[in-house]
Amino acid sequence: MDDYKGVIIEESLEKKDILKKVKIISTEIEKVTEQMKTPWLKNWTLHTVLIPEEDAYHVTDELSASLEDQHSSWYADYQNKKWHYIIFKGKIFKVNKSNPEEYRAAMEYGVSLGIPKHQVNFLNE
């Protein structure tokens, strides 16, 4: 099995119950800067998570439904050696990492929602 690892920003969640369904391996609080485009927040709480491969599909659907979209558009993502899930509210991209061209649609979608381009540059993660 190849578990997925990624980051979920707690403040991005309308429903925080999803955090109980993933293994949080570390938490970091990051001060919000102007370029983050979330001026209503002082900090982001970034949870690095592990998700077993067999749970990834179900967690992905629930995470998509849990993201809040009142203030801004958010996404979460996690990946293993082969796949990269990029999850927006109501839209999920599953990218085969061996084909970097597949990232284009996810990046364009994120920018279309108003997410700063530098935040959806998944190829530089």
DSSP file with accessible surface (Angstrom, degrees, kcal/mol):
  #  RESIDUE AA STRUCTURE BP1 BP2  ACC     N-H-->O    O-->H-N    N-H-->O    O-->H-N    TCO  KAPPA ALPHA  PHI   PSI    X-CA   Y-CA   Z-CA
    1    1 A M              0   0  175      0, 0.0     2,-0.6     0, 0.0     0, 0.0   0.000 360.0 360.0 360.0 146.1    0.0    0.0    0.0
    2    2 A D        -     0   0   47     78,-0.0    80,-0.1    79,-0.0    78,-0.0  -0.890 360.0-149.6-123.2  96.3    1.1    3.5   -0.8
    3    3 A D        -     0   0   73     -2,-0.6     2,-0.3    49,-0.1    78,-0.2  -0.216  14.7-118.6 -64.8 157.4   -0.4    6.0    1.7
    4    4 A Y  E     -A   51   0A   5     47,-3.2    47,-2.5    76,-0.1     2,-0.4  -0.751  24.7-165.2 -97.0 144.3   -1.2    9.6    0.7
    5    5 A K  E     +AB  50  79A 114     74,-2.6    74,-2.4    -2,-0.3     2,-0.3  -0.988  27.1 119.4-130.3 138.4    0.5   12.5    2.4
    6    6 A G  E     -AB  49  78A  12     43,-1.8    43,-2.9    -2,-0.4     2,-0.4  -0.933  51.2 -83.3-170.6-164.9   -0.7   16.1    2.2
    7    7 A V  E     -AB  48  77A  49     70,-1.4    70,-1.1    -2,-0.3     2,-0.5  -0.972  21.3-168.9-128.3 136.0   -1.9   19.2    4.0
    8    8 A I  E     -A   47   0A   0     39,-2.5    39,-2.7    -2,-0.4     2,-0.7  -0.994  19.2-141.7-119.8 125.9   -5.3   20.3    5.1
    9    9 A I  E >   -A   46   0A  22     -2,-0.5     3,-1.9    66,-0.3     4,-0.3  -0.789   8.8-149.0 -87.2 117.7   -5.8   23.9    6.3
   10   10 A E  G >  S+     0   0   59     35,-2.8     3,-1.9    -2,-0.7    -1,-0.2   0.875  94.7  58.5 -56.6 -39.7   -8.2   23.8    9.2
   11   11 A E  G 3  S+     0   0   46     34,-0.3    -1,-0.3     1,-0.3    35,-0.1   0.661  95.6  65.8 -67.7 -12.8   -9.6   27.2    8.4
   12   12 A S  G <  S+     0   0    0     -3,-1.9    56,-3.1    55,-0.1     2,-0.5   0.582  85.9  93.6 -81.1  -9.4  -10.6   26.0    5.0
   13   13 A L  B <   -F   67   0B   5     -3,-1.9    54,-0.3    -4,-0.3     3,-0.2  -0.738  46.6-177.5 -96.9 128.4  -13.1   23.6    6.5
   14   14 A E  S    S+     0   0  114     52,-3.4     2,-0.6    -2,-0.5    53,-0.2   0.845  92.2  36.7 -78.6 -40.3  -16.8   24.3    7.0
   15   15 A K    >   -     0   0  108     51,-1.4     3,-0.7    48,-0.1    -1,-0.3  -0.956  69.8-172.1-116.0 112.8  -17.1   20.9    8.6
   16   16 A K  G >   +     0   0   88     -2,-0.6     3,-1.9     1,-0.2     4,-0.3   0.503  63.0  96.4 -87.0  -2.1  -14.1   19.9   10.7
   17   17 A D  G >  S+     0   0   97      1,-0.3     3,-1.8     2,-0.2     4,-0.4   0.788  70.0  73.1 -58.0 -26.4  -15.2   16.3   11.4
   18   18 A I  G X  S+     0   0    0     -3,-0.7     3,-1.8     1,-0.3    -1,-0.3   0.827  83.8  67.6 -59.2 -28.9  -13.1   15.2    8.4
   19   19 A L  G X  S+     0   0   22     -3,-1.9     3,-0.7     1,-0.3    -1,-0.3   0.759  93.3  58.8 -65.4 -21.4  -10.0   15.8   10.6
   20   20 A K  G <  S+     0   0  171     -3,-1.8    -1,-0.3    -4,-0.3    -2,-0.2   0.624 101.0  57.0 -78.4 -12.9  -11.0   12.9   12.8
   21   21 A K  G <  S+     0   0  112     -3,-1.8     2,-0.3    -4,-0.4    -1,-0.2   0.348 102.5  59.6-101.9   3.6  -10.9   10.6    9.8
   22   22 A V  S <  S-     0   0   17     -3,-0.7     2,-0.7    -4,-0.2    29,-0.2  -0.883  87.0-110.6-126.4 160.5   -7.3   11.2    8.8
   23   23 A K  E     -C   50   0A 138     27,-2.1    27,-2.5    -2,-0.3     2,-0.6  -0.839  27.8-150.9 -94.1 114.7   -4.1   10.7   10.7
   24   24 A I  E     +C   49   0A  64     -2,-0.7    25,-0.2    25,-0.2     3,-0.1  -0.766  18.6 176.4 -85.5 119.5   -2.6   14.1   11.6
   25   25 A I  E     -     0   0A  72     23,-2.7     2,-0.3    -2,-0.6    24,-0.2   0.671  65.8  -0.9-100.0 -18.4    1.2   13.7   11.8
   26   26 A S  E     -C   48   0A  60     22,-1.3    22,-2.5     2,-0.0     2,-0.4  -0.972  57.1-151.9-163.1 157.2    2.1   17.4   12.4
   27   27 A T  E     -C   47   0A  76     -2,-0.3     2,-0.4    20,-0.2    20,-0.2  -0.999  12.6-177.8-135.1 136.2    0.4   20.8   12.8
   28   28 A E  E     -C   46   0A 118     18,-2.3    18,-3.3    -2,-0.4     2,-0.5  -0.997  18.1-143.8-134.2 137.7    1.9   24.1   12.0
   29   29 A I  E     -C   45   0A 113     -2,-0.4     2,-0.4    16,-0.2    16,-0.2  -0.908  19.7-167.4-104.4 125.9    0.4   27.6   12.5
   30   30 A E  E     -C   44   0A  63     14,-3.0    14,-2.9    -2,-0.5     2,-0.2  -0.949  22.1-121.4-117.3 130.2    1.4   30.0    9.8
   31   31 A K  E     -C   43   0A 156     -2,-0.4     2,-0.3    12,-0.2    12,-0.3  -0.497  33.9-116.0 -68.2 134.8    0.8   33.8   10.0
   32   32 A V        -     0   0   20     10,-2.4     2,-0.3    -2,-0.2    -1,-0.1  -0.552  32.2-165.1 -75.1 133.6   -1.4   35.0    7.2
   33   33 A T    >   -     0   0   71     -2,-0.3     3,-1.6     1,-0.1     5,-0.5  -0.741  35.0-103.4-112.1 167.2    0.2   37.4    4.8
   34   34 A E  G >  S+     0   0  179      1,-0.3     3,-1.7    -2,-0.3    -1,-0.1   0.871 118.1  60.7 -58.2 -37.3   -1.4   39.7    2.2
   35   35 A Q  G 3  S+     0   0  120      1,-0.3    -1,-0.3     2,-0.1    -3,-0.0   0.676  90.9  69.4 -70.2 -12.0   -0.4   37.4   -0.7
   36   36 A M  G <  S-     0   0   19     -3,-1.6    -1,-0.3    79,-0.1    -2,-0.2   0.665  95.9-140.9 -77.3 -17.2   -2.5   34.6    0.8
   37   37 A K    <   +     0   0  116     -3,-1.7    -3,-0.1    -4,-0.4    -2,-0.1   0.812  69.6 109.7  63.1  34.1   -5.6   36.5    0.0
   38   38 A T    >   +     0   0    4     -5,-0.5     3,-2.1     3,-0.1    -1,-0.1  -0.489  31.6 161.7-131.4  65.2   -7.5   35.6    3.2
   39   39 A P  T 3   +     0   0  118      0, 0.0    -1,-0.1     0, 0.0    -5,-0.0   0.668  67.9  68.0 -66.1 -13.9   -7.5   38.9    5.1
   40   40 A W  T 3  S+     0   0   95     -3,-0.1     2,-0.4     2,-0.0    -2,-0.0   0.554  95.9  69.0 -79.8  -6.5  -10.3   37.8    7.5
   41   41 A L    <   -     0   0   37     -3,-2.1    -3,-0.1     1,-0.1     3,-0.1  -0.884  58.2-165.4-113.8 146.4   -7.9   35.3    9.1
   42   42 A K  S    S+     0   0  172     -2,-0.4   -10,-2.4     1,-0.3     2,-0.3   0.747  78.2  13.0 -92.6 -32.1   -4.9   36.0   11.2
   43   43 A N  E     - C   0  31A  70    -12,-0.3     2,-0.4     2,-0.0    -1,-0.3  -0.965  61.1-137.4-142.1 157.3   -3.4   32.5   10.9
   44   44 A W  E     - C   0  30A  19    -14,-2.9   -14,-3.0    -2,-0.3     2,-0.7  -0.962  16.1-146.7-111.4 136.8   -3.7   29.3    9.0
   45   45 A T  E     - C   0  29A  20     -2,-0.4   -35,-2.8   -16,-0.2     2,-0.6  -0.912  17.7-161.9-103.3 108.3   -3.5   26.0   10.8
   46   46 A L  E     -AC   9  28A  30    -18,-3.3   -18,-2.3    -2,-0.7     2,-0.6  -0.844   4.3-165.9 -99.6 116.4   -1.8   23.5    8.5
   47   47 A H  E     -AC   8  27A  13    -39,-2.7   -39,-2.5    -2,-0.6     2,-0.5  -0.905  10.9-148.9-101.3 118.4   -2.3   19.8    9.4
   48   48 A T  E     -AC   7  26A  29    -22,-2.5   -23,-2.7    -2,-0.6   -22,-1.3  -0.778  30.0-170.1 -83.0 127.1    0.0   17.4    7.6
   49   49 A V  E     -AC   6  24A   0    -43,-2.9   -43,-1.8    -2,-0.5     2,-0.4  -0.863  25.4-147.6-125.0 155.1   -2.0   14.3    7.2
   50   50 A L  E     -AC   5  23A  46    -27,-2.5   -27,-2.1    -2,-0.3   -45,-0.2  -0.976  15.8-172.0-117.4 135.7   -1.6   10.6    6.2
   51   51 A I  E     -A    4   0A   1    -47,-2.5   -47,-3.2    -2,-0.4     5,-0.1  -0.991  26.5-120.2-130.2 121.5   -4.4    8.8    4.5
   52   52 A P    >>  -     0   0   38      0, 0.0     3,-1.8     0, 0.0     4,-1.0  -0.315  25.7-119.8 -59.3 142.7   -4.3    5.1    3.8
   53   53 A E  G >4 S+     0   0   73      1,-0.3     3,-0.9     2,-0.2     4,-0.5   0.885 113.1  56.0 -52.0 -40.4   -4.6    4.3    0.1
   54   54 A E  G 34 S+     0   0  112      1,-0.2    -1,-0.3     2,-0.1     4,-0.2   0.706 111.5  43.7 -70.5 -15.9   -7.8    2.3    0.7
   55   55 A D  G <> S+     0   0   68     -3,-1.8     4,-2.6     1,-0.1     5,-0.3   0.537  87.1  93.6-100.0 -10.0   -9.5    5.3    2.3
   56   56 A A  H <X S+     0   0    1     -4,-1.0     4,-2.6    -3,-0.9     5,-0.2   0.881  82.4  50.9 -57.3 -44.3   -8.4    8.0   -0.1
   57   57 A Y  H  > S+     0   0  140     -4,-0.5     4,-1.9     1,-0.2    -1,-0.2   0.945 115.0  41.7 -61.6 -47.1  -11.4    7.9   -2.4
   58   58 A H  H  > S+     0   0  133     -4,-0.2     4,-2.2     1,-0.2     5,-0.2   0.910 115.3  49.7 -69.2 -41.2  -13.9    8.3    0.5
   59   59 A V  H  X S+     0   0   10     -4,-2.6     4,-3.1     1,-0.2     5,-0.2   0.912 108.2  55.6 -63.1 -39.3  -11.9   10.9    2.3
   60   60 A T  H  X S+     0   0    2     -4,-2.6     4,-2.5    -5,-0.3    -2,-0.2   0.934 108.5  46.3 -60.2 -47.3  -11.6   12.8   -0.9
   61   61 A D  H  X S+     0   0   69     -4,-1.9     4,-1.8     2,-0.2    -1,-0.2   0.927 115.7  45.5 -61.3 -45.4  -15.3   13.0   -1.4
   62   62 A E  H  X S+     0   0   64     -4,-2.2     4,-1.4     2,-0.2    -2,-0.2   0.900 111.8  51.9 -67.8 -37.9  -16.0   14.0    2.2
   63   63 A L  H  X S+     0   0    0     -4,-3.1     4,-1.2     2,-0.2     3,-0.4   0.925 106.8  53.7 -64.7 -41.4  -13.2   16.6    2.1
   64   64 A S  H  < S+     0   0    9     -4,-2.5     3,-0.5     1,-0.3    26,-0.3   0.918 111.5  45.5 -58.2 -41.6  -14.6   18.2   -1.0
   65   65 A A  H  < S+     0   0   47     -4,-1.8    -1,-0.3     1,-0.2    -2,-0.2   0.741 110.2  56.3 -73.2 -21.8  -18.0   18.5    0.7
   66   66 A S  H  < S+     0   0    4     -4,-1.4   -52,-3.4    -3,-0.4   -51,-1.4   0.640  80.2 105.1 -87.1 -17.4  -16.4   19.9    3.9
   67   67 A L  B  <  -F   13   0B   0     -4,-1.2   -54,-0.3    -3,-0.5     2,-0.2  -0.428  69.0-130.1 -67.7 137.8  -14.5   22.8    2.3
   68   68 A E        +     0   0   17    -56,-3.1     6,-0.3    -2,-0.1    21,-0.1  -0.598  24.9 179.6 -86.9 149.5  -16.1   26.2    3.0
   69   69 A D        +     0   0   96     -2,-0.2    -1,-0.1     4,-0.1    -2,-0.0   0.180  53.0 100.2-133.8  19.2  -16.7   28.5    0.1
   70   70 A Q  S    S+     0   0  159      1,-0.1     3,-0.1     3,-0.0    -2,-0.0   0.932  97.6  20.0 -72.1 -45.4  -18.3   31.5    1.8
   71   71 A H  S    S-     0   0   96      1,-0.3     2,-0.3   -33,-0.0    -1,-0.1   0.818 131.1 -22.7 -93.7 -38.2  -15.2   33.7    2.0
   72   72 A S  S    S-     0   0   31     -4,-0.1     2,-0.4   -60,-0.1    -1,-0.3  -0.939  71.8 -81.4-160.4 176.5  -12.9   32.3   -0.7
   73   73 A S        -     0   0   32     -2,-0.3     2,-0.3    40,-0.3    -4,-0.1  -0.811  46.1-176.3 -97.4 138.8  -12.1   29.3   -2.6
   74   74 A W        -     0   0   16     -2,-0.4    15,-0.6    -6,-0.3     2,-0.3  -0.848   9.1-170.7-126.0 163.9  -10.0   26.7   -1.0
   75   75 A Y  E     - D   0  88A  41     -2,-0.3     2,-0.3    13,-0.2   -66,-0.3  -0.965   7.0-157.9-146.4 163.4   -8.4   23.4   -1.9
   76   76 A A  E     - D   0  87A   1     11,-2.0    11,-3.3    -2,-0.3     2,-0.3  -0.943  15.0-172.6-132.2 156.9   -6.6   20.6   -0.2
   77   77 A D  E     +BD   7  86A  14    -70,-1.1   -70,-1.4    -2,-0.3     2,-0.3  -0.997  12.2 174.1-151.6 153.3   -4.3   18.1   -1.7
   78   78 A Y  E     -BD   6  85A   0      7,-1.7     7,-2.8    -2,-0.3     2,-0.3  -0.972  10.5-173.3-153.1 157.7   -2.4   14.9   -1.0
   79   79 A Q  E     -BD   5  84A  46    -74,-2.4   -74,-2.6    -2,-0.3     5,-0.2  -0.969  14.9-162.2-150.3 158.4   -0.3   12.5   -3.0
   80   80 A N        -     0   0   11      3,-2.5   -76,-0.1    -2,-0.3    17,-0.1  -0.526  58.8 -70.8-122.5-160.8    1.5    9.3   -3.0
   81   81 A K  S    S+     0   0  176     -2,-0.2     3,-0.1   -78,-0.2   -77,-0.0   0.829 129.7  22.8 -66.6 -29.4    4.2    8.1   -5.5
   82   82 A K  S    S+     0   0  114      1,-0.2    15,-2.8   -80,-0.1    16,-0.4   0.814 118.9  45.2-106.5 -39.0    1.8    7.7   -8.4
   83   83 A W  E     - E   0  96A  60     13,-0.2    -3,-2.5    14,-0.1     2,-0.4  -0.841  50.9-163.2-119.0 150.3   -1.3    9.9   -7.8
   84   84 A H  E     -DE  79  95A   0     11,-2.1    11,-2.9    -2,-0.3     2,-0.5  -0.974  11.4-156.8-131.3 112.2   -2.0   13.4   -6.6
   85   85 A Y  E     -DE  78  94A  12     -7,-2.8    -7,-1.7    -2,-0.4     2,-0.5  -0.806   7.1-171.5 -87.9 130.3   -5.5   14.3   -5.5
   86   86 A I  E     -DE  77  93A   0      7,-2.8     7,-2.8    -2,-0.5     2,-0.5  -0.986  12.2-163.5-123.1 116.3   -6.4   18.0   -5.7
   87   87 A I  E     +DE  76  92A   0    -11,-3.3   -11,-2.0    -2,-0.5     2,-0.3  -0.904  15.1 170.6-116.9 120.3   -9.7   18.7   -4.0
   88   88 A F  E >   -DE  75  91A   0      3,-3.2     3,-1.5    -2,-0.5     2,-0.4  -0.719  54.7 -73.1-111.6 168.5  -11.9   21.8   -4.4
   89   89 A K  T 3  S-     0   0   64    -15,-0.6   -24,-0.2     1,-0.3   -25,-0.1  -0.493 120.4  -7.6 -62.5 114.0  -15.4   22.3   -3.1
   90   90 A G  T 3  S+     0   0   71     -2,-0.4     2,-0.3   -26,-0.3    -1,-0.3   0.541 125.3  80.3  77.8   5.4  -17.5   20.1   -5.4
   91   91 A K  E <   -E   88   0A  90     -3,-1.5    -3,-3.2   -27,-0.1     2,-0.4  -0.968  53.7-171.9-149.8 132.0  -14.6   19.3   -7.8
   92   92 A I  E     -E   87   0A  58     -2,-0.3     2,-0.5    -5,-0.2    -5,-0.2  -0.973   5.8-163.1-127.8 134.7  -11.9   16.7   -7.6
   93   93 A F  E     -E   86   0A  32     -7,-2.8    -7,-2.8    -2,-0.4     2,-0.6  -0.969   1.2-166.3-114.4 131.1   -8.8   16.1   -9.8
   94   94 A K  E     -E   85   0A  99     -2,-0.5     2,-0.5    -9,-0.2    -9,-0.2  -0.950  17.8-165.7-115.8 106.3   -6.9   12.9   -9.6
   95   95 A V  E     -E   84   0A   3    -11,-2.9   -11,-2.1    -2,-0.6     2,-0.7  -0.805  21.0-134.9-101.8 132.0   -3.6   13.5  -11.4
   96   96 A N  E >   -E   83   0A  33     -2,-0.5     3,-2.3   -13,-0.2     6,-0.3  -0.744  17.8-148.3 -80.2 114.2   -1.3   10.8  -12.6
   97   97 A K  T 3  S+     0   0   66    -15,-2.8    -1,-0.2    -2,-0.7   -14,-0.1   0.700  92.7  66.7 -63.9 -17.6    2.1   12.2  -11.5
   98   98 A S  T 3  S+     0   0  101    -16,-0.4    -1,-0.3     1,-0.2     3,-0.1   0.563 100.0  54.9 -78.8  -5.7    3.9   10.6  -14.4
   99   99 A N    X   -     0   0   70     -3,-2.3     3,-2.4     1,-0.1     4,-0.3  -0.723  65.7-179.1-125.9  81.3    1.9   12.9  -16.7
  100  100 A P  G >  S+     0   0   70      0, 0.0     3,-1.9     0, 0.0     4,-0.4   0.755  75.9  73.6 -55.3 -24.2    2.6   16.5  -15.6
  101  101 A E  G >  S+     0   0  109      1,-0.3     3,-1.4     2,-0.2     4,-0.4   0.799  82.7  70.5 -60.5 -26.4    0.3   17.9  -18.3
  102  102 A E  G <> S+     0   0   74     -3,-2.4     4,-0.6    -6,-0.3     3,-0.3   0.706  85.9  67.8 -65.7 -17.1   -2.6   16.6  -16.3
  103  103 A Y  H <> S+     0   0   12     -3,-1.9     4,-2.6    -4,-0.3    -1,-0.3   0.755  80.2  79.5 -72.1 -23.7   -2.0   19.3  -13.7
  104  104 A R  H <> S+     0   0  127     -3,-1.4     4,-2.9    -4,-0.4     5,-0.3   0.906  90.8  48.7 -54.5 -47.4   -3.0   22.0  -16.1
  105  105 A A  H  > S+     0   0   51     -4,-0.4     4,-2.4    -3,-0.3    -1,-0.2   0.912 112.9  47.8 -62.8 -41.3   -6.8   21.6  -15.7
  106  106 A A  H  X S+     0   0    0     -4,-0.6     4,-2.4     2,-0.2    -1,-0.2   0.914 113.7  47.6 -65.8 -41.6   -6.5   21.7  -11.9
  107  107 A M  H  X S+     0   0   39     -4,-2.6     4,-2.4     2,-0.2     5,-0.2   0.938 113.2  47.3 -65.0 -45.6   -4.3   24.7  -11.9
  108  108 A E  H  X S+     0   0  115     -4,-2.9     4,-2.3    -5,-0.2    -2,-0.2   0.896 111.6  51.5 -63.8 -39.4   -6.6   26.6  -14.4
  109  109 A Y  H  X S+     0   0   63     -4,-2.4     4,-1.1    -5,-0.3    -1,-0.2   0.941 109.5  49.5 -63.5 -46.3   -9.6   25.7  -12.3
  110  110 A G  H ><>S+     0   0    0     -4,-2.4     5,-2.0     1,-0.2     3,-0.7   0.932 111.9  47.7 -59.0 -45.4   -8.0   27.0   -9.1
  111  111 A V  H ><5S+     0   0   65     -4,-2.4     3,-1.9     1,-0.2    -1,-0.2   0.904 106.1  58.6 -63.2 -38.2   -7.1   30.3  -10.7
  112  112 A S  H 3<5S+     0   0   85     -4,-2.3    -1,-0.2     1,-0.3    -2,-0.2   0.782 103.2  54.2 -63.9 -23.0  -10.6   30.6  -12.2
  113  113 A L  T <<5S-     0   0   58     -4,-1.1    -1,-0.3    -3,-0.7   -40,-0.3   0.496 126.7-100.9 -86.1  -6.5  -11.9   30.5   -8.6
  114  114 A G  T < 5S+     0   0   54     -3,-1.9    -3,-0.2     1,-0.3    -2,-0.1   0.536  72.5 146.5  98.4   8.2   -9.6   33.3   -7.6
  115  115 A I      < -     0   0    7     -5,-2.0    -1,-0.3    -6,-0.2     5,-0.1  -0.633  60.5-101.4 -76.0 131.5   -6.9   31.3   -5.9
  116  116 A P    >>  -     0   0   22      0, 0.0     3,-1.7     0, 0.0     4,-0.6  -0.276  27.2-123.9 -56.2 139.6   -3.5   33.0   -6.5
  117  117 A K  G >4 S+     0   0  159      1,-0.3     3,-1.3     2,-0.2     4,-0.1   0.851 109.0  59.0 -55.5 -38.7   -1.6   31.3   -9.2
  118  118 A H  G >4 S+     0   0   99      1,-0.3     3,-0.6     2,-0.2    -1,-0.3   0.769 101.6  56.6 -65.6 -21.3    1.4   30.7   -7.0
  119  119 A Q  G <4 S+     0   0   42     -3,-1.7    -1,-0.3     1,-0.2    -2,-0.2   0.655 108.4  45.7 -83.5 -16.2   -0.8   28.7   -4.6
  120  120 A V  G << S+     0   0    1     -3,-1.3     2,-1.8    -4,-0.6    -1,-0.2   0.108  73.2 118.0-113.2  23.6   -1.9   26.3   -7.3
  121  121 A N    X   +     0   0   55     -3,-0.6     3,-1.6     1,-0.2    -1,-0.1  -0.562  36.0 169.6 -86.1  73.3    1.5   25.6   -8.9
  122  122 A F  G >   +     0   0    5     -2,-1.8     3,-1.3     1,-0.3    -1,-0.2   0.709  64.0  69.0 -64.7 -22.0    1.3   21.9   -8.0
  123  123 A L  G 3  S+     0   0   90      1,-0.2    -1,-0.3    -3,-0.2    -2,-0.1   0.737  97.1  53.3 -70.8 -19.5    4.4   21.0  -10.1
  124  124 A N  G <         0   0  125     -3,-1.6    -1,-0.2     0, 0.0    -2,-0.2   0.222 360.0 360.0 -99.7  14.3    6.7   22.8   -7.7
  125  125 A E    <         0   0  114     -3,-1.3    -3,-0.0    -4,-0.0     0, 0.0  -0.425 360.0 360.0 -75.6 360.0    5.4   21.1   -4.5
